[in-house]
Amino acid sequence: MEIENHTKVSAFLLLGLSEDPELEPFLFGLFLSMYLVTVLGNLLIILAVSSDPHLHTPMYFFLSNLSFVDVCFISTTVLKMLVNIQTQSRDISYTGCLTQVYFFMVFAGLDNFILTVMAYDRFVAICHPLHYPVIMNPQFCSLLVLMSWVLTIWVSLVHILLLMRVNFCMGTKMPHFFCEMAQILKVACSDTLINHIMLYLTSALFGAFPFIGILFSYSQIISSLMKMSSTGAKYKAFSTCASHFSVVFLFYGSILGVYLSSSVTHSSQKSTIATVMYTIVTPMLNPFIYSLRNKDVKSALRRLSRVAFCW
């Protein structure tokens, strides 16, 4: 009988951000608004980049890819949460949970890799400006994005295949608003040693290595800036990195906050709230950071708005 309880699990129970029914209308309105702002903002970035010939450069090619990934990233978690609040149900099917884990890992990994590629782009532009058009040619840029997709898709698929071998008890509850790999492994009823080893390896591949790559790129950029004699040249060069640096700081800073909150407080609710920062708030703020701090994007958005009003 115990074996049946372990193998025939059909759904999980997501406890969400709050168990207070009176807070649910507020949470629904808040996260629906944040989701719509995120989708609209990132779609405007994509439209601006694709419609303006001045933005057909490697930097904005990567930015449009980042915006697309951010829309998918937030859709993976928020849509199911909104449905659960609206229907007053906290259930998620076994298949739906594994699907959510898979796409969450894919788009989280892509966020890391694309931010790293963008840092490399700025490194080449500032440290090797004469070779920039040759190195960052369209074929190479497309290859970098394609490799990021292929790597995250296959590594995430391996995770899911390993997760399918894990047994769960009936009525399993997760103190989270979406299915996350670490949370699922905590509530497993069978041995998860291989899954944890794979999770640590993936964390290094998707998180640590890209972050080290970003640090290396910026260390080289700062070194090149220090060698410039003109203050105006330094400011102009660094201004091209300011938006990306802000996004990197926000993204990795929020992930560090999640790690610290979970390891220091051991409170699942505080860890869940901290997770909101990099899963929802960061994708929402990215378009504002790039549009407010970037003259080219602001000009493209103004031209796009004029075209829209003309129609």
Disulfide bonds with the S-S distance in Angstrom:
Cys97-Cys179 2.10
Cys169-Cys189 1.88
